[in-house]
C-alpha cells in the first residue's frame, strides 16, 4: 500500500532516487493510502483515482502539482468506486477510466467513466455535442465530414480502417 505524504522522485543531479515531502490539501489532507489505483499525467499535474486499502474501495479523485508537490482533492468522484482499473487522458484534458474491480475480489466492471479535468475548448465542446446529438456522424465518410466543415484534426480521430 502506498501513502502520499512523501513521494519518491529521481534526483537528476545525483542520478538516484530520493524522497520528497508533499504538501497536504488544506481541507482534506493527503489522499488515503491505497494500492491498485490509477495515475495519469497532463502537463505538470498528475491525477490519481480509485484504489483499494484492503477494506475500502475508493472512488475519489486527487491531483498533485508536480512542481510544488501540492495535493488537491477534486470535488468529482467516480460513479462507482473501483480498483485495479485502467485510466488514460487526452491532450485536451478528458480522463477516461475503464473497468476494474467494484466489489472486493468478486465483481469486475467493463464500464467507462469520462471526466474533464480541464475546461474543454469551444472546438472540443462543439465536437462532443455533435457526436452526442448525431452519433451517426461517426460513421460518415471522411470526405463528407470535411465537406460540411468538420476540422481535419477531429475527422482524423475517427478510425477509417
C-alpha positions as CSV (number, residue, x, y, z in Angstrom):
1,X,0.0,0.0,0.0
2,X,1.3,3.5,-0.9
3,X,0.9,6.6,1.2
4,X,1.1,10.1,-0.3
5,X,2.7,12.3,2.4
6,X,6.0,11.8,0.6
7,X,6.8,10.7,-2.9
8,X,9.8,9.0,-4.5
9,X,11.5,11.2,-7.1
10,X,14.6,11.0,-9.2
11,X,17.3,13.4,-8.3
12,X,18.8,14.2,-11.8
13,X,22.0,15.7,-10.4
14,X,22.8,12.7,-8.2
15,X,21.2,10.2,-10.6
16,X,19.4,8.4,-7.8
17,X,16.1,8.0,-6.2
18,X,15.2,10.2,-3.2
19,X,12.0,11.0,-1.2
20,X,10.4,14.5,-1.1
21,X,7.7,15.6,1.2
22,X,4.3,16.7,-0.3
23,X,2.0,19.5,0.8
24,X,-1.4,18.5,2.1
25,X,-4.7,19.8,0.7
26,X,-5.7,22.5,3.2
27,X,-9.2,20.9,3.8
28,X,-8.8,17.2,3.1
29,X,-5.1,16.5,3.9
30,X,-3.5,13.7,1.9
31,X,-5.1,11.0,-0.2
32,X,-5.6,7.9,2.0
33,X,-3.0,5.2,1.4
34,X,-4.0,2.8,-1.2
35,X,-2.9,0.3,-3.9
36,X,-4.3,-0.6,-7.3
37,X,-5.2,3.0,-8.1
38,X,-4.7,4.7,-11.4
39,X,-2.4,7.7,-12.2
40,X,-2.4,9.9,-15.3
41,X,-0.4,13.0,-16.1
42,X,-1.3,16.1,-18.0
43,X,1.4,18.7,-18.2
44,X,2.8,19.4,-14.8
45,X,-0.1,17.8,-12.9
46,X,-0.7,14.2,-12.1
47,X,-4.1,12.7,-11.1
48,X,-4.9,9.6,-9.1
49,X,-8.3,7.9,-8.7
50,X,-9.8,4.8,-7.2
51,X,-7.8,2.2,-5.5
52,X,-8.1,-0.1,-2.5
53,X,-6.7,-0.3,1.0
54,X,-7.6,-3.8,1.9
55,X,-11.0,-2.9,3.2
56,X,-12.3,0.2,1.3
57,X,-12.6,0.7,-2.4
58,X,-12.1,4.4,-3.3
59,X,-13.9,6.5,-5.8
60,X,-12.1,9.8,-5.1
61,X,-10.1,11.9,-7.4
62,X,-6.9,13.8,-6.4
63,X,-4.4,16.0,-8.3
64,X,-0.9,16.9,-7.4
65,X,1.1,19.7,-8.9
66,X,4.4,18.2,-9.7
67,X,6.4,21.4,-9.2
68,X,5.2,22.2,-5.7
69,X,4.0,18.6,-4.7
70,X,0.8,20.2,-3.5
71,X,-2.2,17.8,-3.2
72,X,-5.7,18.9,-4.0
73,X,-8.8,16.7,-3.7
74,X,-11.2,17.3,-6.6
75,X,-14.9,17.6,-6.0
76,X,-15.7,14.9,-8.6
77,X,-16.0,11.2,-7.6
78,X,-16.2,8.1,-9.8
79,X,-19.8,6.9,-10.2
80,X,-18.7,3.6,-8.7
81,X,-15.7,3.1,-6.5
82,X,-13.1,0.9,-8.3
83,X,-9.6,-0.6,-8.1
84,X,-7.4,-2.5,-10.5
85,X,-8.7,-0.4,-13.3
86,X,-7.2,1.5,-16.3
87,X,-7.1,5.2,-16.9
88,X,-5.9,7.5,-19.6
89,X,-6.0,11.1,-20.5
90,X,-6.3,13.1,-23.8
91,X,-4.3,16.1,-24.6
92,X,-7.4,18.2,-24.2
93,X,-7.9,17.0,-20.6
94,X,-10.5,14.3,-20.8
95,X,-9.7,11.4,-18.4
96,X,-11.2,8.0,-19.2
97,X,-11.5,5.3,-16.6
98,X,-12.2,1.8,-17.7
99,X,-13.1,-1.5,-16.0
100,X,-11.7,-2.7,-12.7
101,X,-13.0,-4.4,-9.6
102,X,-16.0,-2.8,-8.0
103,X,-16.7,-5.4,-5.2
104,X,-13.9,-6.7,-3.2
105,X,-12.5,-9.8,-5.1
106,X,-15.9,-10.6,-6.6
107,X,-17.2,-8.3,-9.3
108,X,-15.5,-6.7,-12.2
109,X,-16.8,-3.9,-14.4
110,X,-16.5,-3.1,-18.0
111,X,-17.9,0.4,-17.6
112,X,-16.2,3.5,-18.9
113,X,-16.3,6.8,-17.0
114,X,-15.2,10.1,-18.5
115,X,-14.4,13.4,-16.7
116,X,-13.0,16.7,-17.9
117,X,-10.0,17.7,-15.8
118,X,-9.6,21.0,-17.7
119,X,-12.3,23.2,-19.2
120,X,-12.5,21.9,-22.8
121,X,-12.0,24.3,-25.7
122,X,-15.1,25.5,-27.6
123,X,-14.0,23.4,-30.5
124,X,-13.8,20.3,-28.3
125,X,-17.2,21.1,-26.7
126,X,-18.8,21.5,-30.1
127,X,-17.4,18.2,-31.3
128,X,-18.8,16.4,-28.2
129,X,-22.3,18.0,-28.8
130,X,-22.2,16.9,-32.4
131,X,-21.3,13.3,-31.8
132,X,-23.7,13.0,-28.8
133,X,-26.7,14.5,-30.7
134,X,-25.9,12.8,-34.0
135,X,-23.9,9.6,-33.3
136,X,-24.2,8.6,-37.0
137,X,-21.7,11.3,-37.8
138,X,-19.0,8.9,-36.5
139,X,-19.8,6.5,-39.4
140,X,-19.8,9.1,-42.2
141,X,-17.1,9.0,-44.9
142,X,-14.1,11.2,-44.3
143,X,-14.8,13.4,-47.3
144,X,-18.4,14.1,-46.2
145,X,-17.3,15.3,-42.8
146,X,-14.6,17.6,-44.3
147,X,-17.2,19.0,-46.8
148,X,-19.6,20.0,-44.0
149,X,-16.8,21.8,-42.2
150,X,-15.6,19.4,-39.6
151,X,-12.0,20.3,-38.9
152,X,-9.5,17.7,-40.2
153,X,-7.9,17.1,-36.8
154,X,-11.3,16.0,-35.5
155,X,-12.0,13.8,-38.5
156,X,-8.6,12.2,-38.1
157,X,-9.7,10.9,-34.7
158,X,-12.1,8.5,-36.4
159,X,-11.0,5.1,-37.4
160,X,-11.3,4.6,-41.2
161,X,-9.5,1.3,-41.4
